[in-house]
Amino acid sequence: MPSVDSIIKMSLYFNCSTDYLIGTRVDWKAEQIDRVIGRLSAENKEKLLEHAKLLLLKQEHDEENE
């Protein structure tokens, strides 16, 4: 069993939460996405939202045509 210090060092190295490493949290990608989005300017957040909406429309269109 790794020590607490080892778990913290691994979480820093792999850029994930300690919860993820010990298996109590699996939604680490959402955490990473929140971190990245939080660093964007307001203008770029708007652009990202518009792009996400377009991706969703394309996905729905593709699903209808399968």
CHARMM internal coordinates of N, CA and C (Angstrom, degrees):
IC EDIT
DIST 1 N 1 CA 1.4457
DIST 1 CA 1 C 1.5297
ANGL 1 N 1 CA 1 C 108.99
DIST 1 C 2 N 1.3460
ANGL 1 CA 1 C 2 N 117.65
DIHE 1 N 1 CA 1 C 2 N 125.26
DIST 2 N 2 CA 1.4642
ANGL 1 C 2 N 2 CA 119.70
DIHE 1 CA 1 C 2 N 2 CA -179.25
DIST 2 CA 2 C 1.5333
ANGL 2 N 2 CA 2 C 111.71
DIHE 1 C 2 N 2 CA 2 C -70.00
DIST 2 C 3 N 1.3139
ANGL 2 CA 2 C 3 N 115.22
DIHE 2 N 2 CA 2 C 3 N 152.78
DIST 3 N 3 CA 1.4633
ANGL 2 C 3 N 3 CA 120.16
DIHE 2 CA 2 C 3 N 3 CA 177.22
DIST 3 CA 3 C 1.5251
ANGL 3 N 3 CA 3 C 109.79
DIHE 2 C 3 N 3 CA 3 C -74.57
DIST 3 C 4 N 1.3203
ANGL 3 CA 3 C 4 N 115.65
DIHE 3 N 3 CA 3 C 4 N 165.73
DIST 4 N 4 CA 1.4608
ANGL 3 C 4 N 4 CA 120.69
DIHE 3 CA 3 C 4 N 4 CA 177.47
DIST 4 CA 4 C 1.5265
ANGL 4 N 4 CA 4 C 109.75
DIHE 3 C 4 N 4 CA 4 C -60.23
DIST 4 C 5 N 1.3225
ANGL 4 CA 4 C 5 N 117.23
DIHE 4 N 4 CA 4 C 5 N -42.30
DIST 5 N 5 CA 1.4691
ANGL 4 C 5 N 5 CA 120.38
DIHE 4 CA 4 C 5 N 5 CA 178.67
DIST 5 CA 5 C 1.5275
ANGL 5 N 5 CA 5 C 111.55
DIHE 4 C 5 N 5 CA 5 C -59.84
DIST 5 C 6 N 1.3292
ANGL 5 CA 5 C 6 N 116.96
DIHE 5 N 5 CA 5 C 6 N -40.74
DIST 6 N 6 CA 1.4670
ANGL 5 C 6 N 6 CA 120.71
DIHE 5 CA 5 C 6 N 6 CA 179.13
DIST 6 CA 6 C 1.5231
ANGL 6 N 6 CA 6 C 110.78
DIHE 5 C 6 N 6 CA 6 C -65.13
DIST 6 C 7 N 1.3120
ANGL 6 CA 6 C 7 N 116.80
DIHE 6 N 6 CA 6 C 7 N -40.98
DIST 7 N 7 CA 1.4734
ANGL 6 C 7 N 7 CA 120.61
DIHE 6 CA 6 C 7 N 7 CA 179.05
DIST 7 CA 7 C 1.5199
ANGL 7 N 7 CA 7 C 110.35
DIHE 6 C 7 N 7 CA 7 C -63.28
DIST 7 C 8 N 1.3114
ANGL 7 CA 7 C 8 N 117.23
DIHE 7 N 7 CA 7 C 8 N -42.50
DIST 8 N 8 CA 1.4659
ANGL 7 C 8 N 8 CA 120.76
DIHE 7 CA 7 C 8 N 8 CA 178.70
DIST 8 CA 8 C 1.5241
ANGL 8 N 8 CA 8 C 110.24
DIHE 7 C 8 N 8 CA 8 C -63.31
DIST 8 C 9 N 1.3242
ANGL 8 CA 8 C 9 N 117.31
DIHE 8 N 8 CA 8 C 9 N -44.98
DIST 9 N 9 CA 1.4664
ANGL 8 C 9 N 9 CA 120.63
DIHE 8 CA 8 C 9 N 9 CA 178.85
DIST 9 CA 9 C 1.5242
ANGL 9 N 9 CA 9 C 111.26
DIHE 8 C 9 N 9 CA 9 C -61.74
DIST 9 C 10 N 1.3264
ANGL 9 CA 9 C 10 N 117.17
DIHE 9 N 9 CA 9 C 10 N -40.70
DIST 10 N 10 CA 1.4725
ANGL 9 C 10 N 10 CA 120.30
DIHE 9 CA 9 C 10 N 10 CA 178.53
DIST 10 CA 10 C 1.5186
ANGL 10 N 10 CA 10 C 110.91
DIHE 9 C 10 N 10 CA 10 C -65.95
DIST 10 C 11 N 1.3288
ANGL 10 CA 10 C 11 N 117.60
DIHE 10 N 10 CA 10 C 11 N -39.24
DIST 11 N 11 CA 1.4664
ANGL 10 C 11 N 11 CA 119.84
DIHE 10 CA 10 C 11 N 11 CA -179.77
DIST 11 CA 11 C 1.5184
ANGL 11 N 11 CA 11 C 110.78
DIHE 10 C 11 N 11 CA 11 C -64.77
DIST 11 C 12 N 1.3356
ANGL 11 CA 11 C 12 N 116.58
DIHE 11 N 11 CA 11 C 12 N -36.80
DIST 12 N 12 CA 1.4652
ANGL 11 C 12 N 12 CA 119.87
DIHE 11 CA 11 C 12 N 12 CA 176.49
DIST 12 CA 12 C 1.5224
ANGL 12 N 12 CA 12 C 110.80
DIHE 11 C 12 N 12 CA 12 C -68.44
DIST 12 C 13 N 1.3159
ANGL 12 CA 12 C 13 N 116.74
DIHE 12 N 12 CA 12 C 13 N -42.50
DIST 13 N 13 CA 1.4592
ANGL 12 C 13 N 13 CA 121.39
DIHE 12 CA 12 C 13 N 13 CA -179.22
DIST 13 CA 13 C 1.5320
ANGL 13 N 13 CA 13 C 111.61
DIHE 12 C 13 N 13 CA 13 C -63.44
DIST 13 C 14 N 1.3360
ANGL 13 CA 13 C 14 N 116.29
DIHE 13 N 13 CA 13 C 14 N -45.73
DIST 14 N 14 CA 1.4671
ANGL 13 C 14 N 14 CA 120.78
DIHE 13 CA 13 C 14 N 14 CA -176.93
DIST 14 CA 14 C 1.5306
ANGL 14 N 14 CA 14 C 112.96
DIHE 13 C 14 N 14 CA 14 C -89.45
DIST 14 C 15 N 1.3297
ANGL 14 CA 14 C 15 N 116.94
DIHE 14 N 14 CA 14 C 15 N -0.78
DIST 15 N 15 CA 1.4644
ANGL 14 C 15 N 15 CA 122.20
DIHE 14 CA 14 C 15 N 15 CA 179.38
DIST 15 CA 15 C 1.5321
ANGL 15 N 15 CA 15 C 111.67
DIHE 14 C 15 N 15 CA 15 C 55.59
DIST 15 C 16 N 1.3107
ANGL 15 CA 15 C 16 N 115.63
DIHE 15 N 15 CA 15 C 16 N 50.92
DIST 16 N 16 CA 1.4578
ANGL 15 C 16 N 16 CA 120.70
DIHE 15 CA 15 C 16 N 16 CA 177.60
DIST 16 CA 16 C 1.5253
ANGL 16 N 16 CA 16 C 108.47
DIHE 15 C 16 N 16 CA 16 C -140.65
DIST 16 C 17 N 1.3037
ANGL 16 CA 16 C 17 N 116.68
DIHE 16 N 16 CA 16 C 17 N 171.53
DIST 17 N 17 CA 1.4571
ANGL 16 C 17 N 17 CA 119.92
DIHE 16 CA 16 C 17 N 17 CA -179.20
DIST 17 CA 17 C 1.5268
ANGL 17 N 17 CA 17 C 111.02
DIHE 16 C 17 N 17 CA 17 C -80.01
DIST 17 C 18 N 1.3162
ANGL 17 CA 17 C 18 N 115.26
DIHE 17 N 17 CA 17 C 18 N 157.42
DIST 18 N 18 CA 1.4628
ANGL 17 C 18 N 18 CA 119.41
DIHE 17 CA 17 C 18 N 18 CA 175.65
DIST 18 CA 18 C 1.5308
ANGL 18 N 18 CA 18 C 109.99
DIHE 17 C 18 N 18 CA 18 C -66.08
DIST 18 C 19 N 1.3340
ANGL 18 CA 18 C 19 N 116.67
DIHE 18 N 18 CA 18 C 19 N -31.16
DIST 19 N 19 CA 1.4715
ANGL 18 C 19 N 19 CA 120.87
DIHE 18 CA 18 C 19 N 19 CA 176.79
DIST 19 CA 19 C 1.5187
ANGL 19 N 19 CA 19 C 110.68
DIHE 18 C 19 N 19 CA 19 C -57.44
DIST 19 C 20 N 1.3303
ANGL 19 CA 19 C 20 N 115.33
DIHE 19 N 19 CA 19 C 20 N -43.09
DIST 20 N 20 CA 1.4561
ANGL 19 C 20 N 20 CA 119.76
DIHE 19 CA 19 C 20 N 20 CA -179.71
DIST 20 CA 20 C 1.5326
ANGL 20 N 20 CA 20 C 110.96
DIHE 19 C 20 N 20 CA 20 C -63.71
DIST 20 C 21 N 1.3199
ANGL 20 CA 20 C 21 N 116.30
DIHE 20 N 20 CA 20 C 21 N -43.45
DIST 21 N 21 CA 1.4632
ANGL 20 C 21 N 21 CA 120.05
DIHE 20 CA 20 C 21 N 21 CA -178.02
DIST 21 CA 21 C 1.5243
ANGL 21 N 21 CA 21 C 112.71
DIHE 20 C 21 N 21 CA 21 C -62.71
DIST 21 C 22 N 1.3233
ANGL 21 CA 21 C 22 N 116.75
DIHE 21 N 21 CA 21 C 22 N -36.49
DIST 22 N 22 CA 1.4647
ANGL 21 C 22 N 22 CA 118.22
DIHE 21 CA 21 C 22 N 22 CA -177.98
DIST 22 CA 22 C 1.5316
ANGL 22 N 22 CA 22 C 112.19
DIHE 21 C 22 N 22 CA 22 C -92.60
DIST 22 C 23 N 1.3293
ANGL 22 CA 22 C 23 N 115.88
DIHE 22 N 22 CA 22 C 23 N 1.47
DIST 23 N 23 CA 1.4557
ANGL 22 C 23 N 23 CA 119.46
DIHE 22 CA 22 C 23 N 23 CA 171.75
DIST 23 CA 23 C 1.5058
ANGL 23 N 23 CA 23 C 116.18
DIHE 22 C 23 N 23 CA 23 C 89.27
DIST 23 C 24 N 1.3231
ANGL 23 CA 23 C 24 N 118.42
DIHE 23 N 23 CA 23 C 24 N 12.81
DIST 24 N 24 CA 1.4626
ANGL 23 C 24 N 24 CA 119.13
DIHE 23 CA 23 C 24 N 24 CA 179.82
DIST 24 CA 24 C 1.5146
ANGL 24 N 24 CA 24 C 112.49
DIHE 23 C 24 N 24 CA 24 C -97.88
DIST 24 C 25 N 1.3296
ANGL 24 CA 24 C 25 N 116.36
DIHE 24 N 24 CA 24 C 25 N -6.40
DIST 25 N 25 CA 1.4616
ANGL 24 C 25 N 25 CA 119.55
DIHE 24 CA 24 C 25 N 25 CA 179.59
DIST 25 CA 25 C 1.5170
ANGL 25 N 25 CA 25 C 108.24
DIHE 24 C 25 N 25 CA 25 C -141.63
DIST 25 C 26 N 1.3118
ANGL 25 CA 25 C 26 N 116.08
DIHE 25 N 25 CA 25 C 26 N 130.16
DIST 26 N 26 CA 1.4560
ANGL 25 C 26 N 26 CA 119.74
DIHE 25 CA 25 C 26 N 26 CA -178.52
DIST 26 CA 26 C 1.5219
ANGL 26 N 26 CA 26 C 112.73
DIHE 25 C 26 N 26 CA 26 C -114.34
DIST 26 C 27 N 1.3304
ANGL 26 CA 26 C 27 N 117.54
DIHE 26 N 26 CA 26 C 27 N -4.71
DIST 27 N 27 CA 1.4572
ANGL 26 C 27 N 27 CA 120.90
DIHE 26 CA 26 C 27 N 27 CA -175.55
DIST 27 CA 27 C 1.5256
ANGL 27 N 27 CA 27 C 111.51
DIHE 26 C 27 N 27 CA 27 C -95.14
DIST 27 C 28 N 1.3231
ANGL 27 CA 27 C 28 N 117.10
DIHE 27 N 27 CA 27 C 28 N 48.33
DIST 28 N 28 CA 1.4546
ANGL 27 C 28 N 28 CA 120.68
DIHE 27 CA 27 C 28 N 28 CA -176.95
DIST 28 CA 28 C 1.5174
ANGL 28 N 28 CA 28 C 112.73
DIHE 27 C 28 N 28 CA 28 C -72.69
DIST 28 C 29 N 1.3350
ANGL 28 CA 28 C 29 N 117.88
DIHE 28 N 28 CA 28 C 29 N -26.48
DIST 29 N 29 CA 1.4703
ANGL 28 C 29 N 29 CA 119.35
DIHE 28 CA 28 C 29 N 29 CA 179.20
DIST 29 CA 29 C 1.5256
ANGL 29 N 29 CA 29 C 110.41
DIHE 28 C 29 N 29 CA 29 C -66.83
DIST 29 C 30 N 1.3242
ANGL 29 CA 29 C 30 N 117.91
DIHE 29 N 29 CA 29 C 30 N -39.44
DIST 30 N 30 CA 1.4644
ANGL 29 C 30 N 30 CA 120.41
DIHE 29 CA 29 C 30 N 30 CA 177.42
DIST 30 CA 30 C 1.5214
ANGL 30 N 30 CA 30 C 110.02
DIHE 29 C 30 N 30 CA 30 C -61.02
DIST 30 C 31 N 1.3110
ANGL 30 CA 30 C 31 N 116.33
DIHE 30 N 30 CA 30 C 31 N -37.76
DIST 31 N 31 CA 1.4623
ANGL 30 C 31 N 31 CA 120.88
DIHE 30 CA 30 C 31 N 31 CA 177.94
DIST 31 CA 31 C 1.5264
ANGL 31 N 31 CA 31 C 110.37
DIHE 30 C 31 N 31 CA 31 C -63.89
DIST 31 C 32 N 1.3195
ANGL 31 CA 31 C 32 N 117.03
DIHE 31 N 31 CA 31 C 32 N -42.17
DIST 32 N 32 CA 1.4670
ANGL 31 C 32 N 32 CA 121.00
DIHE 31 CA 31 C 32 N 32 CA 178.27
DIST 32 CA 32 C 1.5244
ANGL 32 N 32 CA 32 C 111.00
DIHE 31 C 32 N 32 CA 32 C -65.93
DIST 32 C 33 N 1.3153
ANGL 32 CA 32 C 33 N 116.70
DIHE 32 N 32 CA 32 C 33 N -41.87
DIST 33 N 33 CA 1.4631
ANGL 32 C 33 N 33 CA 121.10
DIHE 32 CA 32 C 33 N 33 CA 179.13
DIST 33 CA 33 C 1.5173
ANGL 33 N 33 CA 33 C 109.80
DIHE 32 C 33 N 33 CA 33 C -61.30
DIST 33 C 34 N 1.3370
ANGL 33 CA 33 C 34 N 117.12
DIHE 33 N 33 CA 33 C 34 N -45.20
DIST 34 N 34 CA 1.4652
ANGL 33 C 34 N 34 CA 120.52
DIHE 33 CA 33 C 34 N 34 CA 178.31
DIST 34 CA 34 C 1.5211
ANGL 34 N 34 CA 34 C 111.63
DIHE 33 C 34 N 34 CA 34 C -59.14
DIST 34 C 35 N 1.3319
ANGL 34 CA 34 C 35 N 116.43
DIHE 34 N 34 CA 34 C 35 N -40.28
DIST 35 N 35 CA 1.4630
ANGL 34 C 35 N 35 CA 120.49
DIHE 34 CA 34 C 35 N 35 CA 179.80
DIST 35 CA 35 C 1.5266
ANGL 35 N 35 CA 35 C 111.17
DIHE 34 C 35 N 35 CA 35 C -63.74
DIST 35 C 36 N 1.3273
ANGL 35 CA 35 C 36 N 116.50
DIHE 35 N 35 CA 35 C 36 N -44.07
DIST 36 N 36 CA 1.4655
ANGL 35 C 36 N 36 CA 120.52
DIHE 35 CA 35 C 36 N 36 CA -179.32
DIST 36 CA 36 C 1.5194
ANGL 36 N 36 CA 36 C 110.70
DIHE 35 C 36 N 36 CA 36 C -67.22
DIST 36 C 37 N 1.3196
ANGL 36 CA 36 C 37 N 116.96
DIHE 36 N 36 CA 36 C 37 N -47.56
DIST 37 N 37 CA 1.4643
ANGL 36 C 37 N 37 CA 120.42
DIHE 36 CA 36 C 37 N 37 CA -179.24
DIST 37 CA 37 C 1.5162
ANGL 37 N 37 CA 37 C 110.99
DIHE 36 C 37 N 37 CA 37 C -61.49
DIST 37 C 38 N 1.3145
ANGL 37 CA 37 C 38 N 116.44
DIHE 37 N 37 CA 37 C 38 N -37.34
DIST 38 N 38 CA 1.4612
ANGL 37 C 38 N 38 CA 120.37
DIHE 37 CA 37 C 38 N 38 CA 179.43
DIST 38 CA 38 C 1.5112
ANGL 38 N 38 CA 38 C 113.31
DIHE 37 C 38 N 38 CA 38 C -61.15
DIST 38 C 39 N 1.3081
ANGL 38 CA 38 C 39 N 117.31
DIHE 38 N 38 CA 38 C 39 N -24.60
DIST 39 N 39 CA 1.4624
ANGL 38 C 39 N 39 CA 121.39
DIHE 38 CA 38 C 39 N 39 CA -179.38
DIST 39 CA 39 C 1.5265
ANGL 39 N 39 CA 39 C 113.13
DIHE 38 C 39 N 39 CA 39 C -88.00
DIST 39 C 40 N 1.3369
ANGL 39 CA 39 C 40 N 117.46
DIHE 39 N 39 CA 39 C 40 N -9.68
DIST 40 N 40 CA 1.4600
ANGL 39 C 40 N 40 CA 120.47
DIHE 39 CA 39 C 40 N 40 CA -178.98
DIST 40 CA 40 C 1.5265
ANGL 40 N 40 CA 40 C 111.31
DIHE 39 C 40 N 40 CA 40 C -76.65
DIST 40 C 41 N 1.3194
ANGL 40 CA 40 C 41 N 115.56
DIHE 40 N 40 CA 40 C 41 N 152.44
DIST 41 N 41 CA 1.4625
ANGL 40 C 41 N 41 CA 120.48
DIHE 40 CA 40 C 41 N 41 CA 173.47
DIST 41 CA 41 C 1.5272
ANGL 41 N 41 CA 41 C 108.47
DIHE 40 C 41 N 41 CA 41 C -71.59
DIST 41 C 42 N 1.3229
ANGL 41 CA 41 C 42 N 116.19
DIHE 41 N 41 CA 41 C 42 N 163.49
DIST 42 N 42 CA 1.4683
ANGL 41 C 42 N 42 CA 120.73
DIHE 41 CA 41 C 42 N 42 CA 178.90
DIST 42 CA 42 C 1.5321
ANGL 42 N 42 CA 42 C 110.28
DIHE 41 C 42 N 42 CA 42 C -58.61
DIST 42 C 43 N 1.3197
ANGL 42 CA 42 C 43 N 116.54
DIHE 42 N 42 CA 42 C 43 N -40.38
DIST 43 N 43 CA 1.4710
ANGL 42 C 43 N 43 CA 120.84
DIHE 42 CA 42 C 43 N 43 CA 179.63
DIST 43 CA 43 C 1.5320
ANGL 43 N 43 CA 43 C 111.08
DIHE 42 C 43 N 43 CA 43 C -62.47
DIST 43 C 44 N 1.3177
ANGL 43 CA 43 C 44 N 116.80
DIHE 43 N 43 CA 43 C 44 N -44.35
DIST 44 N 44 CA 1.4590
ANGL 43 C 44 N 44 CA 119.73
DIHE 43 CA 43 C 44 N 44 CA -179.78
DIST 44 CA 44 C 1.5250
ANGL 44 N 44 CA 44 C 112.35
DIHE 43 C 44 N 44 CA 44 C -71.63
DIST 44 C 45 N 1.3200
ANGL 44 CA 44 C 45 N 117.34
DIHE 44 N 44 CA 44 C 45 N -29.22
DIST 45 N 45 CA 1.4706
ANGL 44 C 45 N 45 CA 120.04
DIHE 44 CA 44 C 45 N 45 CA 174.35
DIST 45 CA 45 C 1.5298
ANGL 45 N 45 CA 45 C 109.89
DIHE 44 C 45 N 45 CA 45 C -63.37
DIST 45 C 46 N 1.3342
ANGL 45 CA 45 C 46 N 117.30
DIHE 45 N 45 CA 45 C 46 N -40.22
DIST 46 N 46 CA 1.4637
ANGL 45 C 46 N 46 CA 121.26
DIHE 45 CA 45 C 46 N 46 CA 177.12
DIST 46 CA 46 C 1.5235
ANGL 46 N 46 CA 46 C 110.78
DIHE 45 C 46 N 46 CA 46 C -63.62
DIST 46 C 47 N 1.3402
ANGL 46 CA 46 C 47 N 116.73
DIHE 46 N 46 CA 46 C 47 N -43.69
DIST 47 N 47 CA 1.4590
ANGL 46 C 47 N 47 CA 120.52
DIHE 46 CA 46 C 47 N 47 CA 178.55
DIST 47 CA 47 C 1.5281
ANGL 47 N 47 CA 47 C 110.75
DIHE 46 C 47 N 47 CA 47 C -62.09
DIST 47 C 48 N 1.3311
ANGL 47 CA 47 C 48 N 116.20
DIHE 47 N 47 CA 47 C 48 N -41.53
DIST 48 N 48 CA 1.4585
ANGL 47 C 48 N 48 CA 120.58
DIHE 47 CA 47 C 48 N 48 CA 178.96
DIST 48 CA 48 C 1.5217
ANGL 48 N 48 CA 48 C 110.90
DIHE 47 C 48 N 48 CA 48 C -62.89
DIST 48 C 49 N 1.3171
ANGL 48 CA 48 C 49 N 117.59
DIHE 48 N 48 CA 48 C 49 N -41.95
DIST 49 N 49 CA 1.4538
ANGL 48 C 49 N 49 CA 121.64
DIHE 48 CA 48 C 49 N 49 CA 178.51
DIST 49 CA 49 C 1.5270
ANGL 49 N 49 CA 49 C 111.14
DIHE 48 C 49 N 49 CA 49 C -62.18
DIST 49 C 50 N 1.3066
ANGL 49 CA 49 C 50 N 117.37
DIHE 49 N 49 CA 49 C 50 N -43.81
DIST 50 N 50 CA 1.4649
ANGL 49 C 50 N 50 CA 120.80
DIHE 49 CA 49 C 50 N 50 CA 178.47
DIST 50 CA 50 C 1.5243
ANGL 50 N 50 CA 50 C 110.80
DIHE 49 C 50 N 50 CA 50 C -63.77
DIST 50 C 51 N 1.3137
ANGL 50 CA 50 C 51 N 116.66
DIHE 50 N 50 CA 50 C 51 N -41.42
DIST 51 N 51 CA 1.4640
ANGL 50 C 51 N 51 CA 120.21
DIHE 50 CA 50 C 51 N 51 CA 178.76
DIST 51 CA 51 C 1.5333
ANGL 51 N 51 CA 51 C 110.41
DIHE 50 C 51 N 51 CA 51 C -64.24
DIST 51 C 52 N 1.3210
ANGL 51 CA 51 C 52 N 116.77
DIHE 51 N 51 CA 51 C 52 N -41.87
DIST 52 N 52 CA 1.4646
ANGL 51 C 52 N 52 CA 120.56
DIHE 51 CA 51 C 52 N 52 CA 178.96
DIST 52 CA 52 C 1.5270
ANGL 52 N 52 CA 52 C 111.05
DIHE 51 C 52 N 52 CA 52 C -62.59
DIST 52 C 53 N 1.3214
ANGL 52 CA 52 C 53 N 116.72
DIHE 52 N 52 CA 52 C 53 N -39.38
DIST 53 N 53 CA 1.4672
ANGL 52 C 53 N 53 CA 120.22
DIHE 52 CA 52 C 53 N 53 CA 177.72
DIST 53 CA 53 C 1.5285
ANGL 53 N 53 CA 53 C 110.83
DIHE 52 C 53 N 53 CA 53 C -63.07
DIST 53 C 54 N 1.3187
ANGL 53 CA 53 C 54 N 116.78
DIHE 53 N 53 CA 53 C 54 N -41.08
DIST 54 N 54 CA 1.4670
ANGL 53 C 54 N 54 CA 120.50
DIHE 53 CA 53 C 54 N 54 CA 178.23
DIST 54 CA 54 C 1.5253
ANGL 54 N 54 CA 54 C 111.13
DIHE 53 C 54 N 54 CA 54 C -65.05
DIST 54 C 55 N 1.3167
ANGL 54 CA 54 C 55 N 117.05
DIHE 54 N 54 CA 54 C 55 N -41.12
DIST 55 N 55 CA 1.4631
ANGL 54 C 55 N 55 CA 120.46
DIHE 54 CA 54 C 55 N 55 CA 177.28
DIST 55 CA 55 C 1.5205
ANGL 55 N 55 CA 55 C 111.21
DIHE 54 C 55 N 55 CA 55 C -61.96
DIST 55 C 56 N 1.3169
ANGL 55 CA 55 C 56 N 116.43
DIHE 55 N 55 CA 55 C 56 N -40.64
DIST 56 N 56 CA 1.4623
ANGL 55 C 56 N 56 CA 120.28
DIHE 55 CA 55 C 56 N 56 CA 178.88
DIST 56 CA 56 C 1.5250
ANGL 56 N 56 CA 56 C 111.22
DIHE 55 C 56 N 56 CA 56 C -64.79
DIST 56 C 57 N 1.3243
ANGL 56 CA 56 C 57 N 117.38
DIHE 56 N 56 CA 56 C 57 N -42.33
DIST 57 N 57 CA 1.4670
ANGL 56 C 57 N 57 CA 120.45
DIHE 56 CA 56 C 57 N 57 CA 177.11
DIST 57 CA 57 C 1.5226
ANGL 57 N 57 CA 57 C 111.12
DIHE 56 C 57 N 57 CA 57 C -61.14
DIST 57 C 58 N 1.3283
ANGL 57 CA 57 C 58 N 116.58
DIHE 57 N 57 CA 57 C 58 N -43.44
DIST 58 N 58 CA 1.4625
ANGL 57 C 58 N 58 CA 120.53
DIHE 57 CA 57 C 58 N 58 CA 178.50
DIST 58 CA 58 C 1.5237
ANGL 58 N 58 CA 58 C 110.53
DIHE 57 C 58 N 58 CA 58 C -63.16
DIST 58 C 59 N 1.3023
ANGL 58 CA 58 C 59 N 117.36
DIHE 58 N 58 CA 58 C 59 N -43.42
DIST 59 N 59 CA 1.4637
ANGL 58 C 59 N 59 CA 121.24
DIHE 58 CA 58 C 59 N 59 CA 179.22
DIST 59 CA 59 C 1.5191
ANGL 59 N 59 CA 59 C 111.02
DIHE 58 C 59 N 59 CA 59 C -60.72
DIST 59 C 60 N 1.3229
ANGL 59 CA 59 C 60 N 116.94
DIHE 59 N 59 CA 59 C 60 N -45.56
DIST 60 N 60 CA 1.4586
ANGL 59 C 60 N 60 CA 120.61
DIHE 59 CA 59 C 60 N 60 CA 179.18
DIST 60 CA 60 C 1.5212
ANGL 60 N 60 CA 60 C 110.74
DIHE 59 C 60 N 60 CA 60 C -63.26
DIST 60 C 61 N 1.3275
ANGL 60 CA 60 C 61 N 117.49
DIHE 60 N 60 CA 60 C 61 N -40.67
DIST 61 N 61 CA 1.4677
ANGL 60 C 61 N 61 CA 121.80
DIHE 60 CA 60 C 61 N 61 CA 177.83
DIST 61 CA 61 C 1.5228
ANGL 61 N 61 CA 61 C 110.37
DIHE 60 C 61 N 61 CA 61 C -62.29
DIST 61 C 62 N 1.3452
ANGL 61 CA 61 C 62 N 116.40
DIHE 61 N 61 CA 61 C 62 N -45.67
DIST 62 N 62 CA 1.4610
ANGL 61 C 62 N 62 CA 120.35
DIHE 61 CA 61 C 62 N 62 CA 179.86
DIST 62 CA 62 C 1.5264
ANGL 62 N 62 CA 62 C 111.59
DIHE 61 C 62 N 62 CA 62 C -62.99
DIST 62 C 63 N 1.3298
ANGL 62 CA 62 C 63 N 116.74
DIHE 62 N 62 CA 62 C 63 N -39.22
DIST 63 N 63 CA 1.4577
ANGL 62 C 63 N 63 CA 120.57
DIHE 62 CA 62 C 63 N 63 CA 179.85
DIST 63 CA 63 C 1.5321
ANGL 63 N 63 CA 63 C 111.39
DIHE 62 C 63 N 63 CA 63 C -65.91
DIST 63 C 64 N 1.3320
ANGL 63 CA 63 C 64 N 116.17
DIHE 63 N 63 CA 63 C 64 N -36.95
DIST 64 N 64 CA 1.4619
ANGL 63 C 64 N 64 CA 120.05
DIHE 63 CA 63 C 64 N 64 CA 178.71
DIST 64 CA 64 C 1.5322
ANGL 64 N 64 CA 64 C 111.48
DIHE 63 C 64 N 64 CA 64 C -66.89
DIST 64 C 65 N 1.3224
ANGL 64 CA 64 C 65 N 116.93
DIHE 64 N 64 CA 64 C 65 N -30.38
DIST 65 N 65 CA 1.4554
ANGL 64 C 65 N 65 CA 121.57
DIHE 64 CA 64 C 65 N 65 CA -176.14
DIST 65 CA 65 C 1.5100
ANGL 65 N 65 CA 65 C 114.17
DIHE 64 C 65 N 65 CA 65 C -94.70
DIST 65 C 66 N 1.3226
ANGL 65 CA 65 C 66 N 117.29
DIHE 65 N 65 CA 65 C 66 N 8.69
DIST 66 N 66 CA 1.4817
ANGL 65 C 66 N 66 CA 119.97
DIHE 65 CA 65 C 66 N 66 CA 177.92
DIST 66 CA 66 C 1.5009
ANGL 66 N 66 CA 66 C 110.94
DIHE 65 C 66 N 66 CA 66 C -82.43
END
COOR INIT
IC SEED 1 N 1 CA 1 C
IC BUILD
